[in-house]
């Protein structure tokens, strides 16, 4: 009987086991069970009413989280193009499950980093990517009277062929 009485007065009890029963638990270690999600996400979950009293907790510095953040390498800020055709992003997508018109299973995109103007070409085979690239260059360079400087790709095999270089 004495043990049961003491458990009722505790703010939390056995928080590491499933079936934790104390509703007033405000232990910051409980966020570890949430996968070290951080204060910002805990605040968002609290606004949605999903955390109960845990929402009132300000998290202390968490050593595993700090180690992981220190280990993570940050990407530098990418330079945005300052002129049309200075940087064009390209990607080929497919093979699609359903054939498009004229038998196309793939599509190829070209997006100008400066203007965000995009071109999409339907392809029946990946090997046709070079033909579409030549057509894209002819159309855009003639229209804008500017030469393409950089083509950024995902280094897919269609871009690495000898003909593409």
C-alpha positions as CSV (number, residue, x, y, z in Angstrom):
1,X,0.0,0.0,0.0
2,X,2.7,2.5,0.8
3,X,4.4,2.0,-2.5
4,X,1.2,2.7,-4.4
5,X,0.6,5.9,-2.5
6,X,4.1,7.1,-3.3
7,X,3.7,6.4,-7.0
8,X,0.5,8.5,-7.1
9,X,2.4,11.5,-5.8
10,X,5.3,11.2,-8.3
11,X,5.4,13.5,-11.2
12,X,6.4,10.6,-13.4
13,X,7.0,7.0,-13.1
14,X,9.1,4.6,-15.2
15,X,9.1,6.9,-18.2
16,X,11.3,4.5,-20.3
17,X,8.8,1.7,-20.4
18,X,5.8,1.4,-22.6
19,X,2.6,2.1,-20.8
20,X,3.9,5.1,-18.9
21,X,0.9,6.1,-16.9
22,X,1.6,9.5,-15.4
23,X,-0.2,12.3,-17.2
24,X,1.7,15.1,-15.5
25,X,5.1,13.9,-16.9
26,X,7.2,16.8,-17.8
27,X,10.5,15.0,-18.0
28,X,12.7,16.4,-20.8
29,X,14.2,12.9,-21.3
30,X,10.9,11.8,-22.7
31,X,11.7,13.6,-25.9
32,X,14.3,11.0,-26.5
33,X,11.5,8.5,-27.1
34,X,10.2,10.9,-29.8
35,X,13.5,10.5,-31.7
36,X,15.3,13.7,-30.5
37,X,12.9,15.8,-32.6
38,X,13.9,19.1,-31.1
39,X,12.1,22.1,-29.5
40,X,10.6,23.4,-32.7
41,X,8.8,20.2,-33.6
42,X,7.7,19.6,-30.0
43,X,6.2,23.1,-30.0
44,X,4.3,22.3,-33.3
45,X,3.0,19.0,-31.8
46,X,2.0,20.9,-28.7
47,X,0.0,23.4,-30.7
48,X,-1.9,20.5,-32.2
49,X,-2.6,19.1,-28.7
50,X,-0.7,15.9,-29.2
51,X,1.8,16.1,-26.3
52,X,-0.2,17.0,-23.2
53,X,2.0,18.4,-20.4
54,X,5.2,17.5,-22.2
55,X,4.5,20.6,-24.3
56,X,5.5,22.8,-21.4
57,X,9.1,21.5,-21.3
58,X,12.1,23.5,-22.5
59,X,14.6,21.1,-23.7
60,X,18.1,21.2,-22.2
61,X,21.2,20.7,-24.5
62,X,21.2,17.1,-25.6
63,X,24.7,15.7,-26.1
64,X,23.7,13.1,-28.8
65,X,22.0,15.9,-30.8
66,X,24.9,18.3,-30.4
67,X,27.3,15.6,-31.6
68,X,25.2,14.8,-34.6
69,X,24.8,18.5,-35.5
70,X,28.6,19.0,-35.3
71,X,29.2,16.0,-37.5
72,X,26.7,17.1,-40.2
73,X,28.3,19.1,-42.9
74,X,26.4,22.1,-44.1
75,X,25.8,22.9,-47.7
76,X,27.1,26.2,-48.8
77,X,24.7,28.7,-50.3
78,X,24.4,27.9,-54.0
79,X,25.0,30.8,-56.3
80,X,21.9,31.8,-58.2
81,X,22.4,32.6,-61.8
82,X,22.5,36.3,-62.7
83,X,21.8,35.9,-66.4
84,X,19.6,33.6,-68.6
85,X,21.4,30.3,-69.6
86,X,24.2,30.9,-67.1
87,X,23.1,27.7,-65.3
88,X,20.5,25.1,-66.6
89,X,19.4,22.1,-64.5
90,X,18.5,19.0,-66.4
91,X,17.0,15.7,-65.4
92,X,15.6,12.7,-67.2
93,X,12.7,10.9,-65.5
94,X,11.4,7.4,-66.3
95,X,10.8,4.7,-67.3
96,X,7.1,5.3,-66.7
97,X,4.6,2.5,-66.3
98,X,2.3,3.9,-68.9
99,X,3.3,5.0,-72.4
100,X,2.6,8.6,-73.3
101,X,1.6,9.7,-76.7
102,X,3.8,8.7,-79.5
103,X,5.3,5.9,-77.4
104,X,7.2,8.0,-74.9
105,X,8.3,6.3,-71.6
106,X,10.6,9.1,-70.4
107,X,10.6,12.8,-70.1
108,X,13.6,15.2,-70.0
109,X,13.5,18.6,-68.3
110,X,15.7,21.7,-68.7
111,X,15.1,24.5,-66.2
112,X,16.9,27.8,-66.4
113,X,18.2,28.8,-62.9
114,X,17.8,32.5,-63.6
115,X,14.3,32.7,-65.1
116,X,12.9,29.3,-63.9
117,X,11.8,28.8,-67.5
118,X,11.4,25.1,-68.1
119,X,11.3,22.9,-71.1
120,X,10.0,19.3,-71.1
121,X,10.7,16.8,-73.9
122,X,9.0,13.4,-74.2
123,X,11.4,10.5,-75.1
124,X,10.8,7.0,-76.2
125,X,14.4,6.0,-75.2
126,X,17.1,7.5,-72.9
127,X,19.5,7.5,-75.9
128,X,17.4,10.3,-77.4
129,X,18.5,12.7,-74.6
130,X,21.3,14.2,-76.7
131,X,19.0,15.0,-79.6
132,X,16.6,16.8,-77.2
133,X,19.5,18.7,-75.6
134,X,20.7,19.9,-79.1
135,X,17.1,21.0,-79.8
136,X,16.9,22.8,-76.5
137,X,20.2,24.6,-77.1
138,X,19.2,25.6,-80.6
139,X,15.8,27.0,-79.5
140,X,17.0,28.9,-76.4
141,X,20.3,30.2,-77.8
142,X,18.6,31.4,-80.9
143,X,15.8,33.0,-79.0
144,X,18.0,34.8,-76.4
145,X,21.2,35.2,-78.4
146,X,23.2,33.9,-75.4
147,X,25.3,30.7,-75.1
148,X,24.7,28.1,-72.4
149,X,27.5,28.3,-69.8
150,X,26.8,25.4,-67.3
151,X,24.5,22.4,-67.5
152,X,23.9,20.8,-64.1
153,X,22.7,17.2,-64.1
154,X,22.4,14.3,-61.7
155,X,25.2,12.6,-63.6
156,X,22.9,10.0,-65.1
157,X,24.3,7.7,-67.7
158,X,22.6,9.6,-70.5
159,X,24.7,12.7,-69.7
160,X,28.0,10.8,-69.3
161,X,28.1,9.3,-72.8
162,X,30.9,10.2,-75.2
163,X,28.5,11.8,-77.6
164,X,27.2,14.2,-74.9
165,X,30.6,15.6,-74.1
